[in-house]
């Protein structure tokens, strides 16, 4: 019969396709078996139970091996709407600086900030200002008196945030101890704007928003119109996950290199340490150990956080109530405990 003869002719091809499918499945199983352990449903349930008990928590999103494994909104705007991420903006800004280096807007982390700011540098500042590099600002090692903490109110009330930051006295040498200061991050935003000829918002949308497929809404600006560097950016938890995944994948997304080769490794190298927690700090990322795993994280006021756990191929985005009063450092420890519980720590 003609139909039977045609079917017989396709049998070798069909057999080959079946063998290929079996081979691919076996390799996938082998890769999974040889890789880090996957989170179990019990791990996720344990995290959900812990998270539900934290009153100010708004959302948690977890990606494992590039796939969303868990997402839940406990309050706030949910997992897909932008929210104020406070000083977690410093981690996103550090990614933007990396993307700007890849684009050629900035030469390298070693470039002096004075070359980028040009006439924004006051004529009468301490000569050591010209020793401050892009890297020093990323790692919060400018050496200038802090604009955060008790100095924050006066700084944001000043008529020129850039000039006010650069005119502060040196309390350490450039490259010295970590001095947590949003003014240092704001200098990076001013440098990006002047060097690129674009606003920091436009640059962020072009160099991060487009390749990552995320929305980056406008956020506040200083009196000169420079977008606030290091605070008050608005991203959704799902968008934050994409930033985490960018670092987890060595700065590459869909085959496109967004961050320079070696940028992630350099960003996760501790150059200073937090005077409050002792955690290391690189280019916009804190470095610590939880549940025997090396963890990299960014954080913001009120409980905003982004964790990346390379050995487990995990990214975790957390948002919380960004409004005062501050929950203090204890809440960050509760977020750490969420991660430890998820990883199975006793």
C-alpha positions as CSV (number, residue, x, y, z in Angstrom):
1,X,0.0,0.0,0.0
2,X,1.4,3.5,-0.9
3,X,0.7,5.0,2.5
4,X,2.4,2.1,4.3
5,X,5.5,2.5,2.0
6,X,5.7,6.2,2.8
7,X,5.5,5.5,6.5
8,X,8.2,2.9,6.3
9,X,10.5,5.4,4.6
10,X,10.1,7.9,7.5
11,X,10.8,5.3,10.2
12,X,14.6,5.8,10.3
13,X,14.1,9.5,10.5
14,X,11.6,9.1,13.3
15,X,13.9,6.8,15.2
16,X,16.7,9.3,14.9
17,X,14.6,12.1,16.3
18,X,13.5,10.0,19.2
19,X,17.1,9.1,20.0
20,X,18.1,12.7,19.8
21,X,15.3,13.7,22.2
22,X,16.4,11.0,24.7
23,X,20.0,12.2,24.4
24,X,19.1,15.8,25.1
25,X,16.9,14.8,28.1
26,X,19.7,12.7,29.5
27,X,22.2,15.5,29.2
28,X,19.7,17.9,30.9
29,X,19.3,15.4,33.8
30,X,23.0,15.0,34.1
31,X,23.6,18.8,34.2
32,X,20.9,19.1,36.9
33,X,22.4,16.3,38.9
34,X,25.9,17.7,38.6
35,X,24.9,21.3,39.4
36,X,23.9,22.9,42.7
37,X,20.8,21.5,44.5
38,X,17.5,23.0,43.4
39,X,15.3,24.7,45.9
40,X,12.6,22.3,47.1
41,X,8.9,23.2,47.6
42,X,9.6,22.9,51.3
43,X,12.4,25.5,51.0
44,X,10.0,27.9,49.3
45,X,7.2,27.2,51.7
46,X,9.5,27.9,54.6
47,X,10.5,31.2,53.1
48,X,6.9,32.1,52.5
49,X,6.0,31.4,56.1
50,X,8.8,33.5,57.4
51,X,8.1,36.3,55.0
52,X,4.4,36.4,55.9
53,X,5.4,37.2,59.5
54,X,7.3,40.4,58.5
55,X,4.8,43.2,58.8
56,X,6.5,45.8,56.5
57,X,7.5,43.3,53.8
58,X,5.8,44.0,50.4
59,X,7.1,41.5,47.9
60,X,9.5,38.6,47.3
61,X,10.6,37.3,43.9
62,X,13.1,34.4,43.5
63,X,14.7,33.3,40.2
64,X,16.7,30.0,40.0
65,X,18.7,29.1,37.0
66,X,17.1,31.9,35.1
67,X,13.5,30.9,35.8
68,X,11.1,32.5,38.3
69,X,10.5,29.9,41.1
70,X,8.6,32.0,43.5
71,X,6.8,35.4,43.6
72,X,4.4,36.8,46.1
73,X,3.1,40.2,47.1
74,X,2.4,40.6,50.8
75,X,1.5,44.3,50.5
76,X,2.5,47.4,48.6
77,X,2.3,47.6,44.8
78,X,2.9,43.9,43.9
79,X,5.7,42.2,42.0
80,X,5.4,44.0,38.6
81,X,4.8,47.6,39.5
82,X,7.7,50.1,40.2
83,X,8.3,51.0,43.8
84,X,10.9,53.2,45.6
85,X,14.0,51.1,46.1
86,X,15.7,53.8,48.2
87,X,19.5,53.2,48.4
88,X,19.3,49.9,46.6
89,X,19.6,52.5,43.7
90,X,23.3,52.4,44.4
91,X,23.5,48.9,43.1
92,X,21.5,49.7,40.0
93,X,23.6,52.9,39.4
94,X,26.8,50.8,39.7
95,X,25.4,48.5,36.9
96,X,24.7,51.7,34.8
97,X,28.3,52.8,35.3
98,X,29.5,49.4,34.2
99,X,27.3,49.6,31.1
100,X,28.6,53.2,30.4
101,X,32.2,51.8,30.5
102,X,31.2,49.1,28.1
103,X,29.6,51.8,25.8
104,X,32.7,54.0,26.0
105,X,31.1,56.8,27.9
106,X,33.5,56.3,30.8
107,X,37.1,55.0,30.2
108,X,37.4,52.8,33.3
109,X,37.0,52.7,37.1
110,X,40.4,54.3,37.3
111,X,39.3,57.5,35.5
112,X,39.5,60.6,37.7
113,X,36.1,62.0,38.4
114,X,37.4,65.5,37.7
115,X,37.9,64.6,34.0
116,X,34.2,63.7,33.8
117,X,32.8,66.6,35.8
118,X,35.0,69.3,34.3
119,X,33.7,72.8,35.2
120,X,31.4,71.3,37.8
121,X,34.5,71.0,40.1
122,X,34.6,74.2,42.3
123,X,37.8,76.2,41.7
124,X,38.7,76.3,45.4
125,X,38.3,72.6,46.4
126,X,40.9,70.5,48.1
127,X,43.4,69.3,45.5
128,X,42.8,65.7,46.6
129,X,39.4,65.9,44.8
130,X,41.3,65.4,41.6
131,X,42.6,62.0,43.0
132,X,39.1,60.6,43.4
133,X,38.3,58.0,40.7
134,X,35.1,56.5,39.4
135,X,36.0,53.4,41.4
136,X,36.4,55.3,44.6
137,X,32.9,56.6,44.2
138,X,31.5,53.2,43.4
139,X,33.0,51.7,46.5
140,X,32.2,54.7,48.7
141,X,35.9,55.5,49.3
142,X,36.1,59.1,48.2
143,X,37.5,60.2,51.5
144,X,35.1,63.2,51.7
145,X,32.9,63.9,54.7
146,X,29.7,61.9,54.4
147,X,26.5,63.5,53.1
148,X,24.4,60.7,54.6
149,X,23.3,60.2,58.2
150,X,23.1,63.4,60.2
151,X,24.4,65.4,57.2
152,X,21.7,64.2,54.8
153,X,19.1,66.9,55.5
154,X,21.5,69.8,55.0
155,X,22.9,68.3,51.9
156,X,19.6,67.8,50.1
157,X,18.5,71.3,51.2
158,X,21.6,72.8,49.6
159,X,21.3,74.7,46.3
160,X,23.9,72.5,44.5
161,X,24.4,68.9,45.6
162,X,27.5,68.3,43.5
163,X,29.3,71.4,44.7
164,X,28.2,70.7,48.3
165,X,29.6,67.1,48.1
166,X,32.9,68.2,46.6
167,X,33.4,71.1,49.0
168,X,33.2,68.9,52.1
169,X,36.4,68.3,54.1
170,X,38.4,65.1,53.7
171,X,38.1,62.7,56.6
172,X,40.3,60.1,54.9
173,X,42.4,59.8,51.8
174,X,40.8,58.8,48.4
175,X,40.7,55.0,48.4
176,X,40.7,54.8,52.2
177,X,37.9,53.4,54.4
178,X,34.4,53.0,53.3
179,X,32.3,56.1,54.0
180,X,28.7,55.5,53.2
181,X,27.6,58.6,51.4
182,X,24.9,59.2,48.9
183,X,26.8,62.3,47.7
184,X,29.5,60.0,46.3
185,X,26.9,58.1,44.3
186,X,25.3,61.4,43.1
187,X,28.7,62.5,41.7
188,X,28.5,59.4,39.5
189,X,25.1,60.5,38.2
190,X,26.4,64.0,37.4
191,X,29.5,62.5,35.7
192,X,27.3,60.2,33.6
193,X,25.1,63.1,32.5
194,X,28.0,65.3,31.5
195,X,30.1,62.6,29.8
196,X,27.3,61.2,27.8
197,X,25.3,64.3,27.0
198,X,22.2,62.3,28.1
199,X,20.3,62.5,31.3
200,X,21.0,59.6,33.7
201,X,17.4,58.5,33.1
202,X,17.8,58.4,29.4
203,X,21.1,56.5,29.7
204,X,19.6,54.0,32.2
205,X,16.7,53.3,29.9
206,X,19.0,52.8,26.9
207,X,21.9,50.9,28.5
208,X,19.9,48.9,31.0
209,X,16.2,49.1,30.4
210,X,16.2,48.1,26.8
211,X,18.5,45.1,26.9
212,X,17.0,43.8,30.2
213,X,13.4,44.5,29.0
214,X,12.5,46.5,32.1
215,X,10.7,49.7,32.7
216,X,12.7,52.5,34.4
217,X,10.4,55.4,35.4
218,X,11.7,58.9,36.1
219,X,12.8,59.6,39.7
220,X,13.7,62.8,41.6
221,X,16.4,65.3,40.4
222,X,18.7,67.8,42.1
223,X,18.3,71.6,41.7
224,X,20.5,71.4,38.6
225,X,18.3,68.7,37.0
226,X,20.7,65.8,37.6
227,X,18.8,62.6,38.4
228,X,19.4,61.6,42.1
229,X,22.4,59.2,42.1
230,X,22.0,56.4,44.6
231,X,18.5,57.0,46.0
232,X,14.8,57.0,45.2
233,X,14.9,55.1,41.9
234,X,11.7,53.1,41.2
235,X,11.9,49.6,39.9
236,X,9.6,46.6,40.3
237,X,10.7,43.4,42.1
238,X,10.7,41.6,38.7
239,X,12.9,44.3,37.2
240,X,15.3,44.0,40.1
241,X,15.5,40.2,39.4
242,X,16.7,41.1,35.9
243,X,19.5,43.2,37.4
244,X,20.5,40.3,39.6
245,X,20.4,37.9,36.7
246,X,22.6,40.2,34.6
247,X,25.3,39.9,37.3
248,X,24.7,36.2,37.7
249,X,25.3,35.8,33.9
250,X,28.6,37.8,33.9
251,X,27.0,40.9,32.4
252,X,25.5,39.2,29.4
253,X,21.8,39.1,28.4
254,X,20.5,37.2,25.4
255,X,24.0,37.0,24.0
256,X,24.6,40.8,24.3
257,X,27.4,42.0,26.6
258,X,25.9,44.8,28.7
259,X,28.7,45.0,31.3
260,X,32.4,44.9,30.6
261,X,34.2,41.6,30.8
262,X,35.5,41.2,34.3
263,X,33.1,43.8,35.7
264,X,31.1,41.4,37.8
265,X,34.2,40.0,39.4
266,X,35.5,43.5,40.1
267,X,32.2,44.6,41.5
268,X,32.1,41.7,44.0
269,X,35.6,42.3,45.2
270,X,35.4,43.8,48.7
271,X,37.4,47.0,48.8
272,X,36.2,48.3,52.1
273,X,33.8,47.2,54.8
274,X,30.7,48.5,56.5
275,X,31.4,50.0,59.9
276,X,28.0,48.7,61.1
277,X,28.0,45.1,59.9
278,X,31.6,44.4,58.9
279,X,30.3,43.1,55.5
280,X,32.6,43.8,52.6
281,X,31.7,46.4,49.9
282,X,32.7,46.4,46.3
283,X,31.2,48.4,43.4
284,X,27.6,48.8,44.7
285,X,27.4,45.4,46.4
286,X,27.9,44.2,49.9
287,X,29.7,40.8,50.4
288,X,28.8,38.4,53.2
289,X,28.3,34.7,54.0
290,X,24.9,33.1,54.8
291,X,24.2,29.4,55.2
292,X,27.9,28.7,54.2
293,X,27.3,30.4,50.9
294,X,29.0,33.6,49.6
295,X,26.3,36.1,49.1
296,X,26.3,39.5,47.2
297,X,23.6,41.9,48.0
298,X,22.4,45.5,47.7
299,X,20.1,47.2,50.2
300,X,18.0,50.2,50.7
301,X,16.2,52.0,53.6
302,X,13.1,50.2,54.9
303,X,14.0,46.7,53.7
304,X,14.7,46.9,49.9
305,X,17.2,44.2,48.9
306,X,18.6,42.3,46.0
307,X,20.6,39.1,46.7
308,X,22.7,37.1,44.3
309,X,24.0,33.7,45.2
310,X,26.2,32.5,42.4
311,X,26.9,29.0,43.7
312,X,23.2,28.3,43.8
313,X,22.3,30.2,40.6
314,X,19.8,32.3,42.6
315,X,18.6,35.9,42.5
316,X,16.2,37.2,45.2
317,X,14.5,40.6,45.1
318,X,12.7,41.9,48.2
319,X,10.8,45.1,48.6
320,X,9.2,46.6,51.7
321,X,7.6,49.7,53.1
322,X,10.0,52.6,52.1
323,X,8.6,55.1,54.5
324,X,9.9,56.1,58.0
325,X,10.3,55.2,60.7
326,X,13.4,53.1,60.0
327,X,13.2,49.5,61.0
328,X,16.9,49.7,61.8
329,X,19.6,47.1,61.1
330,X,17.6,44.4,62.8
331,X,15.2,44.2,59.8
332,X,18.1,43.6,57.5
333,X,19.1,40.7,59.7
334,X,15.6,39.4,59.4
335,X,15.9,39.5,55.6
336,X,19.3,37.7,55.9
337,X,17.4,35.1,58.0
338,X,14.9,34.7,55.1
339,X,17.7,33.8,52.8
340,X,19.3,31.4,55.3
341,X,16.0,29.7,55.9
342,X,15.5,29.3,52.1
343,X,18.9,27.8,51.8
344,X,18.1,25.3,54.5
345,X,20.2,26.7,57.4
346,X,19.1,25.4,60.8
